[in-house]
Amino acid sequence: MTFLRTGQEYRESLRDGREVWYGGKRVEDVTTHPAMRAGIDFQARMYDAQHDPATRDVLTYVRPDGERAATAWLVPRTREDLLLKLAESEYRCWQSFGAFHSRQPNHVAWVIIGQLAYESVFRTHAPEWADNLARYVEHAQRNNLATAASIIEPQGTKARTAKAGDDRSAVMRVVSRDSGGVVIRGAKAVGTAAPMSNDVQIGSIYYPHVRPDEAFWCCIPLNTPGIRVYCREAVAPAAGFRDHPLASIGEELDCLVVYDDVYVPNDRIWALDAPATCDPALFGTTGGGEFWIHLSRSVVKAELMVGLAQLVADTLETGSIPAVQDHINEITQWALILRGGLGAALDRAALTPDGVLLPHIPTINAFRAYGLDHYPRMNQLLQQMCGQGLVTRLTEADLAVPQIRADYEQYHQTGQSSVDDKNLLMNLVFDVTSSAYAGRSEIFDNVNGLPAGLLRSLLYYISDRSPHVEKVRGLIGLGVDGPGTGATSATEAWHTGGRTQG
Ligand SMILES: Cc1cc2nc3c(=O)[nH]c(=O)nc-3n(C[C@H](O)[C@H](O)[C@H](O)COP(=O)(O)OP(=O)(O)OC[C@H]3O[C@@H](n4cnc5c(N)ncnc54)[C@H](O)[C@@H]3O)c2cc1C
């Protein structure tokens, strides 16, 4: 048996009457809209790959009851589970040329699985609702769902819980209730990939400012009446593979999501009137898997850049120049360190009190901050290595003209590569380093995934430095026998051979 679905079934699931707006017009069908079609087709190929014998055992797993389900929704309890989820993430990242589809279904699945990892906290603060968390994960496994998340408040003062004062008219909240569910009203700033998702998770992380009727977690279908999705302008021009390899696989649009008196049935709610479940510190704790996936995206992006750098050097025959080798070495060092961080966070993974294995968050934060700190330089090095190559690219239409092709072959052919291959390589490097698509991806990594400075500042609170402090104390005998005794520590005695300084 299987809980899987085909790409075509996934496409059909998005033709559900949802209210999506693009460029001031209501979108009739997201699967055929020029700004959305290619991204949805990419995700459909990913669903098809779940059936392909070559990728099936990475993208899917067999549940204890014998049903095959998507790895995205696997709740990890062992190291092998985490390794499978990592392999799945890396596959998804490579298929999108180094993680440029950053909000694939495995991402928000991790947000929800992370909450399940701390189910007992939800049970403490929302005892009537917490069972629905596991039920939702089961539902998502059975239906192989693509789920978006909308958690962050819009920037308008009235919509910000901390600033709204007593005017809660724009704050996301429950406005009425009946025995079957609640009605919510408000908006969430960004729901990435909402047009190409089945469901959307709604929640808040504004404790202590959030009030009880503003404090809930739930997940509902995107075609629920009253949901309006406003898409940003697309950054991926409609293009063929050889002209813009990255843009040709479409994109995930970021969207403002408005909830205009939306009915949420009881069984889709796993916290209500529960401000403590909106504590950002809790979100930081439940986020272990999600943050690890962010790091795995950084690793694949870095390794893509290593591959591109070497190919550029080979194509332009610059690989013997020491300065060029230095550039490749710098990008390689960056990628190797990031890869090491992924493994280190895995080695320090720990079971939560509710039996889910989550990678080590302080390690993830440290490496993600390192990755972000160095990204602009690596991008610049790769651009630099291409020289004129990034601005002497041609389209397939150009190369179809015999005279243009002949001139290009005459003046641009290198010893190591055909003009078609050189052009394709430079088109990809342009897409991933210099296009609007690359810019949006950098914003995603740096803002949605949190900026390096913020990741580092969190370390102060979440990294346990006490073992190191104790080690140093022991090493020099700080506080031995209490303050001011002048007692000699064992280490001091070892180093001085028992002599005391006079
Ligand atoms: C491409 C993209 C995709 C996104 N996708 C989603 C999504 O799918 N779902 C979702 O819920 N959200 C999403 N977001 C929202 C994202 O999580 C927030 O933008 C991010 O958390 C920053 O919050 P903000 O935009 O409200 O920043 P603001 O509060 O408006 O602050 C603006 C900037 O000021 C600085 N700043 C503010 N407060 C602090 C502080 N305490 N410490 C340090 N610096 C601070 C930061 O530089 C911050 O970026 C997305 C954002 C982007 C850019």
The ligand as an SDF file (V2000), in Angstrom:
LIG
                    3D

 53 58  0  0  0  0  0  0  0  0999 V2000
   12.0490   35.5000    1.5650 C   0  0  0  0  0  0  0  0  0  0  0  0
   11.3030   35.3880    2.8640 C   0  0  0  0  0  0  0  0  0  0  0  0
   10.4570   34.3220    3.0660 C   0  0  0  0  0  0  0  0  0  0  0  0
    9.7290   34.2170    4.2590 C   0  0  0  0  0  0  0  0  0  0  0  0
    8.8660   33.1720    4.4160 N   0  0  0  0  0  0  0  0  0  0  0  0
    8.1190   33.0960    5.5410 C   0  0  0  0  0  0  0  0  0  0  0  0
    7.1540   32.0630    5.7040 C   0  0  0  0  0  0  0  0  0  0  0  0
    6.9800   31.2150    4.8300 O   0  0  0  0  0  0  0  0  0  0  0  0
    6.4220   32.0300    6.8360 N   0  0  0  0  0  0  0  0  0  0  0  0
    6.5880   32.9650    7.8250 C   0  0  0  0  0  0  0  0  0  0  0  0
    5.8970   32.8710    8.8450 O   0  0  0  0  0  0  0  0  0  0  0  0
    7.4840   33.9520    7.6940 N   0  0  0  0  0  0  0  0  0  0  0  0
    8.2500   34.0480    6.5880 C   0  0  0  0  0  0  0  0  0  0  0  0
    9.1370   35.0710    6.4300 N   0  0  0  0  0  0  0  0  0  0  0  0
    9.2090   36.0830    7.4840 C   0  0  0  0  0  0  0  0  0  0  0  0
   10.5180   36.0280    8.2360 C   0  0  0  0  0  0  0  0  0  0  0  0
   10.5220   34.9690    9.1430 O   0  0  0  0  0  0  0  0  0  0  0  0
   10.7160   37.4000    8.8940 C   0  0  0  0  0  0  0  0  0  0  0  0
   10.8990   38.3330    7.8540 O   0  0  0  0  0  0  0  0  0  0  0  0
   11.8950   37.4290    9.8230 C   0  0  0  0  0  0  0  0  0  0  0  0
   11.6710   36.5960   10.9300 O   0  0  0  0  0  0  0  0  0  0  0  0
   12.1530   38.8580   10.3300 C   0  0  0  0  0  0  0  0  0  0  0  0
   10.9860   39.3740   10.9030 O   0  0  0  0  0  0  0  0  0  0  0  0
   10.3280   40.6950   10.3300 P   0  0  0  0  0  0  0  0  0  0  0  0
   10.2930   40.6620    8.8520 O   0  0  0  0  0  0  0  0  0  0  0  0
    9.0380   40.8710   11.0250 O   0  0  0  0  0  0  0  0  0  0  0  0
   11.3820   41.8320   10.7580 O   0  0  0  0  0  0  0  0  0  0  0  0
   11.0670   43.2070   11.4420 P   0  0  0  0  0  0  0  0  0  0  0  0
   10.5710   42.9650   12.8230 O   0  0  0  0  0  0  0  0  0  0  0  0
   10.2100   44.0210   10.5700 O   0  0  0  0  0  0  0  0  0  0  0  0
   12.5170   43.8110   11.5750 O   0  0  0  0  0  0  0  0  0  0  0  0
   13.2470   44.2700   10.4320 C   0  0  0  0  0  0  0  0  0  0  0  0
   14.7030   43.9290   10.6330 C   0  0  0  0  0  0  0  0  0  0  0  0
   15.1790   44.5840   11.8050 O   0  0  0  0  0  0  0  0  0  0  0  0
   16.1240   43.7450   12.4860 C   0  0  0  0  0  0  0  0  0  0  0  0
   15.5920   43.3290   13.7890 N   0  0  0  0  0  0  0  0  0  0  0  0
   14.3450   43.4710   14.2520 C   0  0  0  0  0  0  0  0  0  0  0  0
   14.2410   42.9720   15.4860 N   0  0  0  0  0  0  0  0  0  0  0  0
   15.4440   42.4830   15.8170 C   0  0  0  0  0  0  0  0  0  0  0  0
   15.9880   41.8660   16.9940 C   0  0  0  0  0  0  0  0  0  0  0  0
   15.2670   41.6410   18.0740 N   0  0  0  0  0  0  0  0  0  0  0  0
   17.2770   41.4980   16.9840 N   0  0  0  0  0  0  0  0  0  0  0  0
   18.0570   41.7270   15.9030 C   0  0  0  0  0  0  0  0  0  0  0  0
   17.6030   42.3030   14.7760 N   0  0  0  0  0  0  0  0  0  0  0  0
   16.3150   42.6920   14.7330 C   0  0  0  0  0  0  0  0  0  0  0  0
   16.3340   42.5280   11.5900 C   0  0  0  0  0  0  0  0  0  0  0  0
   17.3970   42.8130   10.7070 O   0  0  0  0  0  0  0  0  0  0  0  0
   15.0050   42.4490   10.8450 C   0  0  0  0  0  0  0  0  0  0  0  0
   15.1400   41.7160    9.6440 O   0  0  0  0  0  0  0  0  0  0  0  0
    9.8670   35.2020    5.2640 C   0  0  0  0  0  0  0  0  0  0  0  0
   10.7390   36.2830    5.0500 C   0  0  0  0  0  0  0  0  0  0  0  0
   11.4400   36.3800    3.8700 C   0  0  0  0  0  0  0  0  0  0  0  0
   12.3480   37.5690    3.6750 C   0  0  0  0  0  0  0  0  0  0  0  0
  1  2  1  0
  2  3  1  0
  2 52  2  0
  3  4  2  0
  4  5  1  0
  4 50  1  0
  5  6  2  0
  6  7  1  0
  6 13  1  0
  7  8  2  0
  7  9  1  0
  9 10  1  0
 10 11  2  0
 10 12  1  0
 12 13  2  0
 13 14  1  0
 14 15  1  0
 14 50  1  0
 15 16  1  0
 16 17  1  0
 16 18  1  0
 18 19  1  0
 18 20  1  0
 20 21  1  0
 20 22  1  0
 22 23  1  0
 23 24  1  0
 24 25  2  0
 24 26  1  0
 24 27  1  0
 27 28  1  0
 28 29  2  0
 28 30  1  0
 28 31  1  0
 31 32  1  0
 32 33  1  0
 33 34  1  0
 33 48  1  0
 34 35  1  0
 35 36  1  0
 35 46  1  0
 36 37  1  0
 36 45  1  0
 37 38  2  0
 38 39  1  0
 39 40  1  0
 39 45  2  0
 40 41  1  0
 40 42  2  0
 42 43  1  0
 43 44  2  0
 44 45  1  0
 46 47  1  0
 46 48  1  0
 48 49  1  0
 50 51  2  0
 51 52  1  0
 52 53  1  0
M  END
$$$$
